[in-house]
Amino acid sequence: MPTTRSSRAQRLVDDFFDAAPIGMAILRLDDPADGGSFRVVHVNRMAAEIGTVPPDAMGKRLDEIAIVKDSELASLFLKVLRDNTATGMGEGPGLLDPSRHYAGDVFPIPPDAVGLVYYEVTAQRRNERQLARAQELAKMGSWNWQVGSDRVHWSEEMYRIYGLTPETFKGTLDGFLERVHPDDREMVQSSVRYALENGTPFHHQERIVRPSGDVRVLDSIGECILGPNGKAAQLVGLCRDITEDARAVQQLEESEQRFRKIFEASPAAICVFALDTGKLIDVNPRFVELVGYGSSGAIVGKRLDALGMWAEQGEFAKLVELLRQQRSVRETTVIYRTYGGQVRRALVALELIEIDGQERALGLFWRA
């Protein structure tokens, strides 16, 4: 009997079904009132090989398959068929190789069947775990805001940074703004609004308040993704927790302020100069008074050996050479001359220090 066009087409469909690189199966409902009566009527080669469908499932009802009979699949399949809407079945390990993970979808085949498709997500999940670990180590989270639906999606590290969970975060722009420090909220809103209106990237730092009351400092960058209509469809970006860095900077600034106060108020004459050139970098008021100049501006930037303050020839060069050798000079006596020409005696202490990676000398003078 000759092969008809319809039979050739059916064989082509069957061949495609069996050769497909993803797992597929078809289940037909025997009893509309009983979800457990979904019977496996077709399983392709890949589904059998990867073990997303038990090898002995062919021809059996769901309630006859030991590994799935107590699951919620029967109810899910009935709902899909009733609503005529496809849905995801979640993810899980393969039956034959638990180290490999698969995701599945179920879709209706009216009037009385559903189709299943399974695809491997092992590499994807491994990459996601590696990315999550990298974000955790860097204290950097990623986020995505779908403008039209007002849905905010956070990476795992974002939840850790904010001290929240998927259950306690609203997943909306307002839900995010609730956690921004009240004093920074307007700045953040303005930054986001400008990015949306102009389609431009943004970069700012803001404080957030965790549910515990702990305040964290974040460095945030983001960019706008435009939709087909040319308007902003998404904002995507990264947030890095820089709280410890910010505290270190604040402590450094406070330390520098304390040093400046001590420097300015010290009864000793203090100067800082470059060891290689001898140029003055900074002086305190007492040093200006000691050398008899009217202000620090009159001498900062000049060479110490060019101020005419060294009464003895080569005195400054000797001090510098001694400092290079010993890296510290304690209370040596020098003879110096003020701007007005008065010759005086002073005790000098010198110390090598580092400022911004450059070797500098710190000098302290006392009238002897």
C-alpha positions as YAML, in Angstrom:
chain: A
units: angstrom
residues:
- id: 1
  name: MET
  ca: [0.00, 0.00, 0.00]
- id: 2
  name: PRO
  ca: [1.53, 3.37, -0.97]
- id: 3
  name: THR
  ca: [2.56, 5.81, 1.72]
- id: 4
  name: THR
  ca: [0.17, 8.74, 1.92]
- id: 5
  name: ARG
  ca: [1.17, 12.38, 2.44]
- id: 6
  name: SER
  ca: [-0.51, 12.40, 5.89]
- id: 7
  name: SER
  ca: [1.35, 9.33, 7.08]
- id: 8
  name: ARG
  ca: [4.67, 10.76, 5.88]
- id: 9
  name: ALA
  ca: [3.91, 13.97, 7.77]
- id: 10
  name: GLN
  ca: [3.02, 12.00, 10.91]
- id: 11
  name: ARG
  ca: [6.24, 10.03, 10.67]
- id: 12
  name: LEU
  ca: [8.15, 13.29, 10.29]
- id: 13
  name: VAL
  ca: [6.47, 14.62, 13.45]
- id: 14
  name: ASP
  ca: [7.30, 11.40, 15.32]
- id: 15
  name: ASP
  ca: [10.91, 11.54, 14.16]
- id: 16
  name: PHE
  ca: [11.18, 15.15, 15.26]
- id: 17
  name: PHE
  ca: [9.68, 14.28, 18.65]
- id: 18
  name: ASP
  ca: [12.18, 11.48, 19.25]
- id: 19
  name: ALA
  ca: [15.21, 13.36, 17.89]
- id: 20
  name: ALA
  ca: [14.56, 16.61, 19.77]
- id: 21
  name: PRO
  ca: [17.53, 17.63, 22.00]
- id: 22
  name: ILE
  ca: [15.21, 18.33, 24.94]
- id: 23
  name: GLY
  ca: [13.12, 15.92, 26.96]
- id: 24
  name: MET
  ca: [9.47, 15.70, 25.90]
- id: 25
  name: ALA
  ca: [6.47, 13.67, 26.98]
- id: 26
  name: ILE
  ca: [2.71, 13.60, 26.38]
- id: 27
  name: LEU
  ca: [0.12, 12.61, 29.01]
- id: 28
  name: ARG
  ca: [-3.57, 12.02, 28.24]
- id: 29
  name: LEU
  ca: [-6.30, 12.37, 30.87]
- id: 30
  name: ASP
  ca: [-8.45, 9.22, 31.28]
- id: 31
  name: ASP
  ca: [-10.90, 10.60, 33.83]
- id: 32
  name: PRO
  ca: [-11.65, 14.37, 33.79]
- id: 33
  name: ALA
  ca: [-12.49, 14.23, 37.50]
- id: 34
  name: ASP
  ca: [-9.24, 12.52, 38.51]
- id: 35
  name: GLY
  ca: [-5.88, 14.21, 37.95]
- id: 36
  name: GLY
  ca: [-4.12, 10.99, 38.87]
- id: 37
  name: SER
  ca: [-5.51, 9.43, 35.71]
- id: 38
  name: PHE
  ca: [-3.13, 11.35, 33.44]
- id: 39
  name: ARG
  ca: [-1.46, 8.53, 31.51]
- id: 40
  name: VAL
  ca: [1.98, 8.72, 29.85]
- id: 41
  name: VAL
  ca: [1.34, 8.03, 26.16]
- id: 42
  name: HIS
  ca: [4.62, 9.17, 24.64]
- id: 43
  name: VAL
  ca: [8.16, 9.77, 25.95]
- id: 44
  name: ASN
  ca: [10.97, 10.81, 23.63]
- id: 45
  name: ARG
  ca: [14.49, 9.45, 23.70]
- id: 46
  name: MET
  ca: [16.01, 12.46, 25.48]
- id: 47
  name: ALA
  ca: [13.47, 12.41, 28.32]
- id: 48
  name: ALA
  ca: [14.29, 8.75, 28.91]
- id: 49
  name: GLU
  ca: [18.04, 9.34, 28.71]
- id: 50
  name: ILE
  ca: [18.17, 12.25, 31.12]
- id: 51
  name: GLY
  ca: [15.71, 10.60, 33.47]
- id: 52
  name: THR
  ca: [13.24, 13.46, 33.84]
- id: 53
  name: VAL
  ca: [10.53, 10.89, 33.17]
- id: 54
  name: PRO
  ca: [10.99, 7.49, 34.90]
- id: 55
  name: PRO
  ca: [12.10, 4.77, 32.45]
- id: 56
  name: ASP
  ca: [9.10, 2.56, 33.34]
- id: 57
  name: ALA
  ca: [6.53, 5.37, 33.07]
- id: 58
  name: MET
  ca: [5.36, 4.62, 29.53]
- id: 59
  name: GLY
  ca: [1.68, 3.63, 29.57]
- id: 60
  name: LYS
  ca: [1.24, 4.26, 33.28]
- id: 61
  name: ARG
  ca: [-1.04, 6.69, 35.08]
- id: 62
  name: LEU
  ca: [0.45, 9.32, 37.38]
- id: 63
  name: ASP
  ca: [-0.98, 7.57, 40.41]
- id: 64
  name: GLU
  ca: [0.79, 4.37, 39.32]
- id: 65
  name: ILE
  ca: [4.25, 5.94, 39.08]
- id: 66
  name: ALA
  ca: [5.85, 5.63, 42.50]
- id: 67
  name: ILE
  ca: [8.16, 8.61, 42.22]
- id: 68
  name: VAL
  ca: [5.41, 11.11, 41.31]
- id: 69
  name: LYS
  ca: [2.11, 9.70, 42.59]
- id: 70
  name: ASP
  ca: [2.23, 11.68, 45.83]
- id: 71
  name: SER
  ca: [3.34, 14.91, 44.17]
- id: 72
  name: GLU
  ca: [1.21, 17.90, 43.20]
- id: 73
  name: LEU
  ca: [1.73, 17.31, 39.47]
- id: 74
  name: ALA
  ca: [-1.77, 15.88, 38.99]
- id: 75
  name: SER
  ca: [-3.39, 19.08, 40.28]
- id: 76
  name: LEU
  ca: [-1.01, 21.22, 38.25]
- id: 77
  name: PHE
  ca: [-1.73, 19.32, 35.03]
- id: 78
  name: LEU
  ca: [-5.48, 19.60, 35.58]
- id: 79
  name: LYS
  ca: [-5.17, 23.36, 36.11]
- id: 80
  name: VAL
  ca: [-3.09, 23.79, 32.95]
- id: 81
  name: LEU
  ca: [-5.64, 21.87, 30.92]
- id: 82
  name: ARG
  ca: [-8.59, 23.68, 32.49]
- id: 83
  name: ASP
  ca: [-7.06, 27.18, 32.11]
- id: 84
  name: ASN
  ca: [-5.51, 26.36, 28.71]
- id: 85
  name: THR
  ca: [-2.30, 28.10, 29.88]
- id: 86
  name: ALA
  ca: [1.28, 26.84, 29.98]
- id: 87
  name: THR
  ca: [3.24, 27.10, 33.21]
- id: 88
  name: GLY
  ca: [6.60, 26.16, 34.69]
- id: 89
  name: MET
  ca: [7.13, 23.06, 36.81]
- id: 90
  name: GLY
  ca: [10.20, 24.33, 38.59]
- id: 91
  name: GLU
  ca: [13.66, 22.81, 38.67]
- id: 92
  name: GLY
  ca: [15.24, 19.72, 40.14]
- id: 93
  name: PRO
  ca: [17.91, 17.05, 39.78]
- id: 94
  name: GLY
  ca: [17.67, 14.40, 37.10]
- id: 95
  name: LEU
  ca: [16.48, 10.95, 38.22]
- id: 96
  name: LEU
  ca: [19.50, 9.17, 36.76]
- id: 97
  name: ASP
  ca: [22.17, 11.78, 37.55]
- id: 98
  name: PRO
  ca: [21.28, 14.06, 40.51]
- id: 99
  name: SER
  ca: [24.30, 16.27, 39.77]
- id: 100
  name: ARG
  ca: [22.55, 17.52, 36.63]
- id: 101
  name: HIS
  ca: [19.60, 19.87, 37.02]
- id: 102
  name: TYR
  ca: [16.64, 20.33, 34.74]
- id: 103
  name: ALA
  ca: [13.75, 22.78, 34.43]
- id: 104
  name: GLY
  ca: [10.36, 21.78, 33.07]
- id: 105
  name: ASP
  ca: [7.30, 23.39, 31.51]
- id: 106
  name: VAL
  ca: [3.84, 21.94, 30.98]
- id: 107
  name: PHE
  ca: [1.44, 23.13, 28.28]
- id: 108
  name: PRO
  ca: [-2.11, 22.15, 27.32]
- id: 109
  name: ILE
  ca: [-2.97, 19.95, 24.34]
- id: 110
  name: PRO
  ca: [-6.78, 20.23, 24.19]
- id: 111
  name: PRO
  ca: [-9.07, 18.59, 24.72]
- id: 112
  name: ASP
  ca: [-7.60, 15.99, 27.08]
- id: 113
  name: ALA
  ca: [-3.79, 16.00, 27.10]
- id: 114
  name: VAL
  ca: [-0.78, 17.96, 28.30]
- id: 115
  name: GLY
  ca: [2.74, 18.15, 26.94]
- id: 116
  name: LEU
  ca: [5.90, 18.30, 29.02]
- id: 117
  name: VAL
  ca: [9.29, 19.69, 28.00]
- id: 118
  name: TYR
  ca: [12.49, 19.40, 30.04]
- id: 119
  name: TYR
  ca: [15.75, 21.26, 29.44]
- id: 120
  name: GLU
  ca: [19.04, 21.15, 31.29]
- id: 121
  name: VAL
  ca: [20.02, 24.15, 33.44]
- id: 122
  name: THR
  ca: [23.07, 22.65, 35.17]
- id: 123
  name: ALA
  ca: [25.62, 25.02, 33.61]
- id: 124
  name: GLN
  ca: [23.33, 28.00, 34.04]
- id: 125
  name: ARG
  ca: [22.79, 27.27, 37.73]
- id: 126
  name: ARG
  ca: [26.50, 26.64, 38.23]
- id: 127
  name: ASN
  ca: [27.28, 30.01, 36.65]
- id: 128
  name: GLU
  ca: [24.62, 31.67, 38.79]
- id: 129
  name: ARG
  ca: [26.12, 30.14, 41.94]
- id: 130
  name: GLN
  ca: [29.59, 31.29, 40.91]
- id: 131
  name: LEU
  ca: [28.26, 34.78, 40.18]
- id: 132
  name: ALA
  ca: [26.42, 34.87, 43.53]
- id: 133
  name: ARG
  ca: [29.62, 33.84, 45.34]
- id: 134
  name: ALA
  ca: [31.65, 36.45, 43.48]
- id: 135
  name: GLN
  ca: [29.09, 39.12, 44.39]
- id: 136
  name: GLU
  ca: [29.16, 38.01, 48.01]
- id: 137
  name: LEU
  ca: [32.96, 38.27, 48.17]
- id: 138
  name: ALA
  ca: [32.92, 41.67, 46.48]
- id: 139
  name: LYS
  ca: [29.93, 42.84, 48.56]
- id: 140
  name: MET
  ca: [28.36, 43.85, 45.27]
- id: 141
  name: GLY
  ca: [24.81, 43.05, 44.22]
- id: 142
  name: SER
  ca: [23.00, 43.42, 40.91]
- id: 143
  name: TRP
  ca: [19.47, 44.68, 40.32]
- id: 144
  name: ASN
  ca: [16.92, 45.20, 37.56]
- id: 145
  name: TRP
  ca: [13.86, 47.45, 37.59]
- id: 146
  name: GLN
  ca: [11.15, 46.79, 34.99]
- id: 147
  name: VAL
  ca: [9.74, 50.29, 34.62]
- id: 148
  name: GLY
  ca: [6.36, 49.42, 33.08]
- id: 149
  name: SER
  ca: [5.39, 46.74, 35.61]
- id: 150
  name: ASP
  ca: [7.30, 48.40, 38.49]
- id: 151
  name: ARG
  ca: [9.01, 45.12, 39.38]
- id: 152
  name: VAL
  ca: [12.43, 45.20, 41.02]
- id: 153
  name: HIS
  ca: [14.56, 42.05, 40.83]
- id: 154
  name: TRP
  ca: [17.54, 41.65, 43.17]
- id: 155
  name: SER
  ca: [20.45, 39.22, 43.22]
- id: 156
  name: GLU
  ca: [21.11, 37.22, 46.38]
- id: 157
  name: GLU
  ca: [23.81, 39.66, 47.48]
- id: 158
  name: MET
  ca: [21.37, 42.58, 47.26]
- id: 159
  name: TYR
  ca: [19.17, 40.89, 49.84]
- id: 160
  name: ARG
  ca: [22.20, 40.36, 52.09]
- id: 161
  name: ILE
  ca: [23.26, 44.00, 51.70]
- id: 162
  name: TYR
  ca: [19.79, 45.25, 52.62]
- id: 163
  name: GLY
  ca: [19.20, 42.69, 55.36]
- id: 164
  name: LEU
  ca: [16.01, 41.55, 53.63]
- id: 165
  name: THR
  ca: [14.56, 38.37, 52.11]
- id: 166
  name: PRO
  ca: [12.36, 37.86, 49.04]
- id: 167
  name: GLU
  ca: [9.43, 37.58, 51.47]
- id: 168
  name: THR
  ca: [10.15, 40.89, 53.25]
- id: 169
  name: PHE
  ca: [10.99, 42.97, 50.15]
- id: 170
  name: LYS
  ca: [8.05, 44.37, 48.18]
- id: 171
  name: GLY
  ca: [9.95, 44.15, 44.89]
- id: 172
  name: THR
  ca: [8.86, 47.64, 43.77]
- id: 173
  name: LEU
  ca: [10.52, 51.04, 43.46]
- id: 174
  name: ASP
  ca: [8.66, 52.25, 46.56]
- id: 175
  name: GLY
  ca: [9.78, 49.14, 48.43]
- id: 176
  name: PHE
  ca: [13.38, 50.03, 47.59]
- id: 177
  name: LEU
  ca: [12.95, 53.72, 48.49]
- id: 178
  name: GLU
  ca: [11.56, 52.76, 51.89]
- id: 179
  name: ARG
  ca: [15.00, 51.42, 52.79]
- id: 180
  name: VAL
  ca: [16.91, 54.48, 51.54]
- id: 181
  name: HIS
  ca: [17.98, 56.85, 54.33]
- id: 182
  name: PRO
  ca: [15.44, 59.71, 54.57]
- id: 183
  name: ASP
  ca: [18.18, 62.32, 54.07]
- id: 184
  name: ASP
  ca: [19.29, 60.65, 50.80]
- id: 185
  name: ARG
  ca: [15.88, 59.73, 49.40]
- id: 186
  name: GLU
  ca: [15.28, 62.90, 47.37]
- id: 187
  name: MET
  ca: [18.77, 62.67, 45.84]
- id: 188
  name: VAL
  ca: [18.19, 59.05, 44.78]
- id: 189
  name: GLN
  ca: [14.76, 59.85, 43.33]
- id: 190
  name: SER
  ca: [16.19, 62.77, 41.36]
- id: 191
  name: SER
  ca: [19.03, 60.60, 40.03]
- id: 192
  name: VAL
  ca: [16.61, 57.88, 38.89]
- id: 193
  name: ARG
  ca: [14.18, 60.40, 37.42]
- id: 194
  name: TYR
  ca: [16.95, 62.07, 35.40]
- id: 195
  name: ALA
  ca: [18.13, 58.69, 34.07]
- id: 196
  name: LEU
  ca: [14.58, 57.80, 32.97]
- id: 197
  name: GLU
  ca: [13.93, 61.15, 31.30]
- id: 198
  name: ASN
  ca: [17.27, 61.33, 29.49]
- id: 199
  name: GLY
  ca: [18.17, 57.66, 29.00]
- id: 200
  name: THR
  ca: [21.55, 58.24, 30.64]
- id: 201
  name: PRO
  ca: [23.64, 56.25, 33.15]
- id: 202
  name: PHE
  ca: [23.86, 57.36, 36.77]
- id: 203
  name: HIS
  ca: [26.36, 56.99, 39.61]
- id: 204
  name: HIS
  ca: [25.78, 58.05, 43.19]
- id: 205
  name: GLN
  ca: [26.34, 57.03, 46.77]
- id: 206
  name: GLU
  ca: [23.45, 56.62, 49.16]
- id: 207
  name: ARG
  ca: [22.81, 55.40, 52.66]
- id: 208
  name: ILE
  ca: [20.29, 52.66, 53.38]
- id: 209
  name: VAL
  ca: [18.72, 51.58, 56.65]
- id: 210
  name: ARG
  ca: [18.38, 47.87, 57.35]
- id: 211
  name: PRO
  ca: [15.37, 46.59, 59.32]
- id: 212
  name: SER
  ca: [17.74, 46.27, 62.30]
- id: 213
  name: GLY
  ca: [18.45, 50.01, 62.13]
- id: 214
  name: ASP
  ca: [22.00, 49.48, 60.87]
- id: 215
  name: VAL
  ca: [22.99, 52.16, 58.34]
- id: 216
  name: ARG
  ca: [25.05, 51.06, 55.34]
- id: 217
  name: VAL
  ca: [26.70, 53.15, 52.61]
- id: 218
  name: LEU
  ca: [26.31, 51.98, 49.01]
- id: 219
  name: ASP
  ca: [28.04, 52.97, 45.81]
- id: 220
  name: SER
  ca: [25.45, 52.57, 43.04]
- id: 221
  name: ILE
  ca: [25.75, 52.65, 39.28]
- id: 222
  name: GLY
  ca: [23.05, 52.03, 36.72]
- id: 223
  name: GLU
  ca: [22.05, 52.52, 33.15]
- id: 224
  name: CYS
  ca: [18.83, 52.87, 31.22]
- id: 225
  name: ILE
  ca: [17.68, 50.32, 28.64]
- id: 226
  name: LEU
  ca: [15.29, 51.74, 26.07]
- id: 227
  name: GLY
  ca: [12.29, 49.90, 24.68]
- id: 228
  name: PRO
  ca: [11.14, 49.78, 21.03]
- id: 229
  name: ASN
  ca: [9.31, 53.09, 21.55]
- id: 230
  name: GLY
  ca: [12.55, 54.83, 22.55]
- id: 231
  name: LYS
  ca: [11.44, 55.25, 26.14]
- id: 232
  name: ALA
  ca: [13.02, 53.75, 29.25]
- id: 233
  name: ALA
  ca: [11.97, 50.12, 29.66]
- id: 234
  name: GLN
  ca: [14.46, 49.04, 32.34]
- id: 235
  name: LEU
  ca: [17.05, 50.34, 34.74]
- id: 236
  name: VAL
  ca: [19.83, 47.87, 35.50]
- id: 237
  name: GLY
  ca: [22.85, 48.28, 37.70]
- id: 238
  name: LEU
  ca: [25.14, 47.30, 40.54]
- id: 239
  name: CYS
  ca: [25.39, 48.28, 44.19]
- id: 240
  name: ARG
  ca: [28.54, 47.84, 46.26]
- id: 241
  name: ASP
  ca: [28.56, 48.04, 50.05]
- id: 242
  name: ILE
  ca: [31.33, 50.55, 50.83]
- id: 243
  name: THR
  ca: [30.40, 51.08, 54.47]
- id: 244
  name: GLU
  ca: [33.79, 50.01, 55.82]
- id: 245
  name: ASP
  ca: [35.62, 52.06, 53.19]
- id: 246
  name: ALA
  ca: [33.48, 55.09, 54.02]
- id: 247
  name: ARG
  ca: [34.18, 54.66, 57.73]
- id: 248
  name: ALA
  ca: [37.90, 54.37, 57.06]
- id: 249
  name: VAL
  ca: [37.81, 57.57, 54.99]
- id: 250
  name: GLN
  ca: [35.85, 59.34, 57.71]
- id: 251
  name: GLN
  ca: [38.30, 58.17, 60.37]
- id: 252
  name: LEU
  ca: [41.21, 59.32, 58.21]
- id: 253
  name: GLU
  ca: [39.61, 62.71, 57.71]
- id: 254
  name: GLU
  ca: [38.97, 63.01, 61.46]
- id: 255
  name: SER
  ca: [42.57, 61.97, 62.14]
- id: 256
  name: GLU
  ca: [43.85, 64.56, 59.65]
- id: 257
  name: GLN
  ca: [41.68, 67.22, 61.28]
- id: 258
  name: ARG
  ca: [43.06, 66.34, 64.71]
- id: 259
  name: PHE
  ca: [46.62, 66.43, 63.34]
- id: 260
  name: ARG
  ca: [45.95, 69.80, 61.70]
- id: 261
  name: LYS
  ca: [44.69, 71.23, 64.99]
- id: 262
  name: ILE
  ca: [47.74, 69.91, 66.83]
- id: 263
  name: PHE
  ca: [50.02, 71.11, 64.00]
- id: 264
  name: GLU
  ca: [48.58, 74.62, 64.07]
- id: 265
  name: ALA
  ca: [48.48, 74.95, 67.88]
- id: 266
  name: SER
  ca: [51.83, 73.33, 68.68]
- id: 267
  name: PRO
  ca: [54.26, 75.49, 70.73]
- id: 268
  name: ALA
  ca: [57.08, 73.92, 68.68]
- id: 269
  name: ALA
  ca: [57.95, 75.35, 65.27]
- id: 270
  name: ILE
  ca: [57.06, 72.63, 62.73]
- id: 271
  name: CYS
  ca: [57.80, 72.35, 59.03]
- id: 272
  name: VAL
  ca: [57.42, 69.63, 56.39]
- id: 273
  name: PHE
  ca: [59.79, 69.70, 53.42]
- id: 274
  name: ALA
  ca: [60.77, 67.54, 50.46]
- id: 275
  name: LEU
  ca: [64.00, 65.72, 51.19]
- id: 276
  name: ASP
  ca: [65.21, 65.76, 47.59]
- id: 277
  name: THR
  ca: [64.62, 69.45, 46.84]
- id: 278
  name: GLY
  ca: [64.47, 71.00, 50.30]
- id: 279
  name: LYS
  ca: [61.26, 72.84, 49.35]
- id: 280
  name: LEU
  ca: [58.87, 73.65, 52.19]
- id: 281
  name: ILE
  ca: [55.51, 71.89, 51.86]
- id: 282
  name: ASP
  ca: [53.85, 73.06, 55.05]
- id: 283
  name: VAL
  ca: [54.67, 75.16, 58.11]
- id: 284
  name: ASN
  ca: [52.80, 76.01, 61.27]
- id: 285
  name: PRO
  ca: [52.36, 79.56, 62.70]
- id: 286
  name: ARG
  ca: [55.12, 79.00, 65.26]
- id: 287
  name: PHE
  ca: [57.63, 78.23, 62.49]
- id: 288
  name: VAL
  ca: [56.66, 81.45, 60.67]
- id: 289
  name: GLU
  ca: [57.24, 83.32, 63.92]
- id: 290
  name: LEU
  ca: [60.55, 81.58, 64.54]
- id: 291
  name: VAL
  ca: [62.08, 82.58, 61.19]
- id: 292
  name: GLY
  ca: [60.55, 86.05, 61.32]
- id: 293
  name: TYR
  ca: [58.45, 85.96, 58.12]
- id: 294
  name: GLY
  ca: [55.05, 87.59, 57.97]
- id: 295
  name: SER
  ca: [53.02, 84.56, 56.81]
- id: 296
  name: SER
  ca: [53.29, 80.94, 55.73]
- id: 297
  name: GLY
  ca: [52.49, 82.00, 52.17]
- id: 298
  name: ALA
  ca: [55.76, 83.90, 52.05]
- id: 299
  name: ILE
  ca: [57.87, 80.77, 52.57]
- id: 300
  name: VAL
  ca: [55.89, 77.65, 51.58]
- id: 301
  name: GLY
  ca: [57.27, 76.43, 48.26]
- id: 302
  name: LYS
  ca: [60.70, 77.90, 48.86]
- id: 303
  name: ARG
  ca: [63.85, 75.94, 49.62]
- id: 304
  name: LEU
  ca: [64.89, 75.83, 53.26]
- id: 305
  name: ASP
  ca: [68.48, 76.50, 52.29]
- id: 306
  name: ALA
  ca: [67.42, 79.55, 50.29]
- id: 307
  name: LEU
  ca: [65.68, 81.39, 53.14]
- id: 308
  name: GLY
  ca: [68.94, 82.83, 54.42]
- id: 309
  name: MET
  ca: [68.23, 81.31, 57.82]
- id: 310
  name: TRP
  ca: [71.35, 79.16, 58.11]
- id: 311
  name: ALA
  ca: [74.07, 81.13, 59.84]
- id: 312
  name: GLU
  ca: [76.74, 78.50, 59.23]
- id: 313
  name: GLN
  ca: [77.67, 77.49, 55.68]
- id: 314
  name: GLY
  ca: [76.45, 73.99, 54.74]
- id: 315
  name: GLU
  ca: [74.42, 73.56, 57.96]
- id: 316
  name: PHE
  ca: [71.25, 72.47, 56.16]
- id: 317
  name: ALA
  ca: [73.11, 70.05, 53.85]
- id: 318
  name: LYS
  ca: [74.73, 68.40, 56.88]
- id: 319
  name: LEU
  ca: [71.32, 67.94, 58.54]
- id: 320
  name: VAL
  ca: [69.82, 66.40, 55.43]
- id: 321
  name: GLU
  ca: [72.73, 63.99, 54.99]
- id: 322
  name: LEU
  ca: [72.50, 62.96, 58.66]
- id: 323
  name: LEU
  ca: [68.78, 62.37, 58.27]
- id: 324
  name: ARG
  ca: [69.33, 60.22, 55.18]
- id: 325
  name: GLN
  ca: [71.81, 58.07, 57.10]
- id: 326
  name: GLN
  ca: [69.93, 57.73, 60.39]
- id: 327
  name: ARG
  ca: [66.34, 58.41, 59.23]
- id: 328
  name: SER
  ca: [65.87, 60.26, 62.47]
- id: 329
  name: VAL
  ca: [67.78, 63.14, 64.09]
- id: 330
  name: ARG
  ca: [67.23, 63.92, 67.76]
- id: 331
  name: GLU
  ca: [67.79, 67.34, 69.29]
- id: 332
  name: THR
  ca: [70.81, 68.68, 67.49]
- id: 333
  name: THR
  ca: [71.71, 72.34, 67.94]
- id: 334
  name: VAL
  ca: [71.76, 74.72, 64.96]
- id: 335
  name: ILE
  ca: [72.53, 78.41, 64.58]
- id: 336
  name: TYR
  ca: [69.97, 80.20, 62.43]
- id: 337
  name: ARG
  ca: [69.27, 83.74, 61.29]
- id: 338
  name: THR
  ca: [65.81, 85.34, 61.24]
- id: 339
  name: TYR
  ca: [64.47, 87.34, 58.32]
- id: 340
  name: GLY
  ca: [65.37, 90.46, 60.26]
- id: 341
  name: GLY
  ca: [69.00, 89.32, 60.56]
- id: 342
  name: GLN
  ca: [69.01, 88.24, 64.20]
- id: 343
  name: VAL
  ca: [71.26, 85.23, 64.92]
- id: 344
  name: ARG
  ca: [69.76, 82.67, 67.29]
- id: 345
  name: ARG
  ca: [70.24, 79.13, 68.54]
- id: 346
  name: ALA
  ca: [67.63, 76.34, 68.25]
- id: 347
  name: LEU
  ca: [67.22, 72.65, 68.97]
- id: 348
  name: VAL
  ca: [66.15, 70.66, 65.93]
- id: 349
  name: ALA
  ca: [64.58, 67.17, 65.59]
- id: 350
  name: LEU
  ca: [64.05, 65.66, 62.14]
- id: 351
  name: GLU
  ca: [62.05, 62.57, 61.12]
- id: 352
  name: LEU
  ca: [61.52, 60.89, 57.76]
- id: 353
  name: ILE
  ca: [57.81, 60.42, 56.98]
- id: 354
  name: GLU
  ca: [55.76, 59.35, 53.95]
- id: 355
  name: ILE
  ca: [52.98, 61.49, 52.50]
- id: 356
  name: ASP
  ca: [50.99, 60.23, 49.50]
- id: 357
  name: GLY
  ca: [53.73, 57.73, 48.75]
- id: 358
  name: GLN
  ca: [56.45, 60.44, 48.73]
- id: 359
  name: GLU
  ca: [59.36, 60.64, 51.19]
- id: 360
  name: ARG
  ca: [59.18, 63.82, 53.24]
- id: 361
  name: ALA
  ca: [61.00, 65.27, 56.25]
- id: 362
  name: LEU
  ca: [59.28, 66.54, 59.37]
- id: 363
  name: GLY
  ca: [61.26, 69.15, 61.26]
- id: 364
  name: LEU
  ca: [60.64, 70.50, 64.78]
- id: 365
  name: PHE
  ca: [62.47, 73.59, 66.11]
- id: 366
  name: TRP
  ca: [62.71, 74.92, 69.67]
- id: 367
  name: ARG
  ca: [64.42, 78.10, 70.71]
- id: 368
  name: ALA
  ca: [67.45, 77.07, 72.75]
...
